[in-house]
Structures are given as structure tokens and as C-alpha cells.
């Protein structure tokens, strides 16, 4: 019996191919955007896992010099003699590749991820004769080196591992140089305190610094949010199509039930049908998602590298996890979308009349319940806006605002249409407004999708444009010097520059721990470049002079927020207790920064010789100066960058950073337009009983088509007007809560009315294009089809 029932149920799709295409396309698009985002996130997470396993980043405590510099051999030996299980590490970069030097005799278990027994000569590795492990691309970028390269694939991208002595030679470090000590998690009981053995070292807790998983949470949550939003938009298409298909099949359901088909068999057949659609649409969506992920992954890799210094593999790998998740989401989505329709079938009396309009007329109770839920969601969003500060709270706020606004949209549009009907004077106008309100249940899901897509576009474009304006201004302030030179240790270059430039300012820093947070400590030479160009978020006009005189320290916003440090708090830096006299904006930097006077810095770190310099000179002399430096000192072009070059590189990273979200914006808006098209097409046949009497009373088919187009444009325009303030709320949440929780800084919010107007025009055009085909079909519908309405059973 089940096969006979299935055959009868499936016969509907032969008569309604557009609904079939709509349902399959909605599922495919929803699954494609969701699975594509998950594929990108999965690839990034796999790279983070490789990075974490390479040195257990974020999992092992480290010992760093409290005032920066290198760990002394005396401290290392003292800790080992006292029973502390520590392992020295040398770390640096060579040709853009991270070089990691480990001591194989003391390194904690699991660090390095290299199985020497299988991949290399253990004796050669341990005695420093020379082996370097890394991915093939990293070894190629490293260039020819004395040690033997060994290609392995389970190391973080852009990283090579070798014995600590080999790393010191590669990085041109003195023998015995140690950047930090790794603490084994398994320590003996009763160890003497660190302050007694090595008071110059500071312990940085695992996960308390710049581990990649924490730093990149915002980026991946942002992608996941867009994927989920796109999935919801696609489900609107599925939900509307399933509901209409079930409603149109009421005559079949009534007939089958009257013939004795059990309700359980009927529901089983409908459930099997939806399951098959879920598998087919999900499989197609996975293919499309793989293509989307492959196209966007290079920009994602560039974004993560530019924002966080996180290297991920640029090649997409098929992973069972995201494939299973994509199919599961498709099945779950269809289940959610079809549950309501199946419940209505289960409650349908056997001899109930087949009245498609009953579905529309009965929409009022459901809309009231939906509006109440929407208002509750918006209330929850208001609570989160007032008291939420975490990353999860920020995204919960965004979700509550979007879903709450979408839920109350039909009620708002219905009220506006009712006002239009009450104020209409001519019979045609009154019919137009009343008919538009009757169509609203069938179009509400598509309009919700349009609202979400537009709000996401407004919110993200506002955030990106605000970030862009702030970032460009920040670059203009920070890159005030005309030339930046890396001397690469060439003697005499600093003196040569000093004789030919207005000012030569060293860019010198060491990594220190401030309240357990890794911080770059800069030694700053007095110059008007800083107070004239660097913007202080907190602090008076004398803050710079106080810092230059060695009586205070300036810190960035990130360190202030994460360390809960304010003006007047005292920090121990460079062997001195220095009060915080100012807090400066530092956009784009994931970790803390502190600035002290150059004499204090030089006295604390006499072995640190500055290699990078900011050169202030007449801009017209920059090209000639670059040529002279290359001719006299033989520096490579990479070591000399003018102001314009650095800005161009920085802006290029910025543009690629948001290329992914921009692409997802376009895709989401396209899905919303497709939802409107499919809704109008599937509603077309159902509306013939309402259009035929109007046509019979003298309204031409062409006029009916025009009114259909006007109706779609009107509803899209009203939705666009409501989407703009919703998008601004979304932008505020991203800037004031999500950005602060993720990065540690808050961006100013700028408004762009021209962009919003353009987006509104684009949405209206999308709706007009979507309504164009149904309007043309209506204007060309054969008169006999309209006449048959009066003879059909209704």
C-alpha cells in the first residue's frame, strides 16, 4: 500500500515542476552556504590543531623573562637543578617561515609531533648534525640550508621544526640562546617557588596569550553566523514550498483517506518524500558548498594570516565531519520546515473540503503567536544589549534581534497594508490593498528572508566601512614617517641615515608579560611624530611628555581591556614601577603593546640592538634615498619600504579580510531574491480564484500583471525600510560587543546613508526582477484558464 500512496503523493510534482525546483533549490542553496562555511572552518581548525600539536600552543605554560629579552642559561640550569621540568625553545622567522628549535632530550611528550623512529635519523636530530622537518612548501620557502630537509604533512603550515642548536644557527642567534622555556604539565610536588630560583622569569599561563583558537573565534563565529543565516533564508524557501505543496494536495489527501488509507501510512509516505528531498538537496548542496569553499578559502587564509598571523593550509580537503554535518542539517531543516504541514494533515478531518484559501485565512492565529515570540526575542536582545559583554552574548544578541525582527515583520506589513486599504478611495485601489494583505501569508517567509539578507548587508557593510575609515585614519597616523628601513645588522647605516634625514626613530621592542598577558614593549625616542599623529583614547596632552621623560608608560586599548588596567595603575616594566599615563588606539593588533622612553628601554636591554628604523625626511627625496641605500649597503628591496608601500600592503590585507563576508552578503541577498521568485510562482496558480472575478469585471490581464509587479516592489520597499534600522542595530552589536570581546578594541560607528539607499534600490530591483516572470505569465494567461475557475469545484 505504501508504494501506491507514494505514487499518488508524488504525482503532484509532475503537475507542479516549479514547486519541485523551488524545494530542491532551496535545500541545495541552504546546505551549500552552510556546508561551504563549515568546510572553511574545518580546514582552519585542522591547521590550528596542527599548530597546537606542533608546540601545544595554548596548552603548556611558558616561562618568559619578566622584562623581555632571552632566557639566561643560568636560569635554565637553576630550574633544572631544582627539579623543575622545563625545556628550552628557540623561535624566530627566516624567509617568512617560522623556525622552531626544540631540545629533544627535555621536550614534553607530544610536542613537535615528530615520530623520529619512522621519519628520520634520531641520532642526527639529537646531536644537531642537521634535520629540519616541515611541509614541503615551508621547506621550499626556507631555501637552501645546511641541515637535511625532511618533508612531513602533520606540522602547522609555515612552520619548520629542528634541533635547538640548528635553529640558533639558522636564525643567526648566539649559541645557548633561549627565547622561552616550556613547562611540562607533569611537575613534581614540593618544588621551590619560581621567584626564589629564577626571579627574572615570569610564568605565562596556557591559553592566556595569543593562542590561535581564541584569537580567531570571532572570525569563525562570523562565518558560522553567515552560514546559519543563509541556511535559515534557504529554509524559508523550503518551508513555504512544503506548506503550499501540502495545502495544494488536500484533495489528494481527502481522497486517499476516504478510500481507506490509514493516516499513519499517509504520514509515512509524506515523511519519506521529504527525506528523499533532504538527501537529494543536501547532496547537491554539498557539491555547491565545496565549490564555494574552494573559491573563498584563499581569501580566508589571507585574512587569518593578515589579522592574526595564523597560517592555514590553502587547499581544501574533503572531511567526513562537514559532509555528515551538511546532510544532517539538510535533514533537520526539512524536518523543521515540514513538521507543521504534517501536523495539519494529521488533524485534517477525512471529508474536509479542499479549500486552499483556508490556509491563508487561518494564518491569523499563527501570526499572533509568531508576533508574541518575536517581541519576546527582541526583549531578550535588549537585555543582552544592556548587560552582555562576552563573545557568545554578542552573537546571541545578533541572533535574537534578527529572528525577533523577522518574526514581527508580517504583523507590521499587515498593519501598513490595512492602513492603505482604509485610506484607499477607488474600488481597484481597495482591492489591491486587500488582495496584498491576503497574499501576505504566502509571501511572508520570502519577505523575512529579504529582511534578514538586507539587515545583514546593512550591518556588515556599516561595520566594514566603519572599520575601513578608522583603519585608513589609523594607518595615516601610525605610518607618518616617509620611509621604514630594516638594516639587517648592516653597520653604519643608522649613522648614514641620521646625516641625511630630519629624524631617525628606532622601532625596537621586546616581548614581556604584563599581568600574565604577552605584550610588546617598545622603546620610544622623543619626536613630534608621536603626539602629532597617535590618537590617545585616554590621557591628557602631557601624557607623551611624561612618557618621553621616563616617568610613565603608554599602553594600547587591548592591554587595558584584557588586563583591566586604567590610567594611574602602576606597571613594573624595564625594572621600574611606571604609572600608566595614557591609552592609545591600536586597531588590527591582537596583543598588548606598551611604550616607554628609549633611555629606560636601552638600560634594561643593553644587548638588544635596534635594526628597524622609521625615517622622517622630505617625501621628494625618498626614491633617491632608497636607491642610495641599496647601492651603498646592498639591502634587498624587502628591507626598505616607503610609506605608500606599507599602506598599500595593509589595505590589501584589509580588502581580502572582508572579501569573504562580502561574497556571503551577495549570496544571501541572491537567495532572498530567489525566495521571492519561487513564492510568487507557486502562489500564481493558487491565486486564480481571486483574480478571475476581477478579470471578469473588466480589469485586463496586462493591468493585473502590472499590479502584481507593483505589489512585489511595494512589499520589498517596505521591507527595505524596516531592514535599515535593523541593520544598524546589528552593526552596533558587532562593533560594541562582538568586536570588543574578540579583539579588545571598540571601533567608532559611522553612518553611510548613500550606501543604504543604494542597497534599498538593489533590493527593490531584485524583487522587481523576481516578480517580472510571474507578472508576465499572468498578463499572458489564456482566458479559458480564468473561465475554468468559475466551473471548478471550490
Secondary structure, DSSP 8 states (H G I E B T S, - for coil): -HHHHHHHHHHHHHH-HHHHHHHHHHHHHHHHHHHHHHHHHHHHHHHHHHHHHHH-TTTS-EEEETTSS-B-HHHHHHHHHTT--EEEEEEEEETTEEEEEE-TTT--TTSS---HHHHS-HHHHHTTS-EEEE-HHHHHHH---SSEEEE-SSS-TTEEEEEHHHHHHHTT--TT-BSEEEE-S---TT---HHHH-TTEEEE-TTSS--HHHHTHHHHHHHHHHHHHHHHHHHHHHHHHHHHHHHHTHHHHHHHHHTT--HHHHHHHHHHHHHHHHHHHHHHHHHHHHHHHHHHHHHHHHHHHHHH-----SS----HHHHHHHHHHHHHHHHHHHHHHHHHHHT--TT----HHHHHHTHHHHHHHHHHHHHHHHHHHHHHHHH--SHHHHHHHHHHHHHHHHHHHHHHHHHHHHHHHHH--SHHHHHHHHHHHHHHHHHHHHHHHHHHHHHHHHHHHHHHHHHHHHHHHHHHHHT-SSEEEE-TT-TTHHHHHHHHSSEEEE-EEEEEEETTEEEEEEEE---HHHHHH--EEE--TTHHHHHHTTS-EEEEHHHHHHTT--TT-EEEETTEEEEEEEEE--TT--SEEEEEEHHHHHHH-TT----EEEEE--GGGHHHHHHHHHHHH---GGGEEEHHHHHHHHHHHHHHHTHHHHHHHHHHHHHHHHHHHHHHHHHHHHTHHHHHHHHHTT--HHHHHHHHHHHHHHHHHHHHHHHHHHHHHHHHHIIIIIHHHHHS--------HHHHHHHHHHHHHHHHHHHHHHHHHHHT--HHHHHHHHHS--
